């Protein structure tokens, strides 16, 4: 199951209110995020493959088991995708 496309259309960056782009996360980033969020999942492994990138803030919000984590303090820097900061 993927994030609802209608939800993706209305989500904006909580820091800048900028547009978000669905991006694939690199394997090493997915692995570290899986470890980070594992404690929140008792009976299943968190699935992390994509994130939402905001060019205006240079932040990437991870999508964990189809739930976008739209908290500024949980966001990754654009460098996690190999993109320069704006």
Secondary structure, 3 states (H helix, E strand, C coil): CCCCHHHHHHCCCCCCCCCCEEEECCHHHHHHHHHHHHHHCCCCCCCEEEEEEECCCCEEEEEECCEECCCHHHCEEHHHHCCCCC
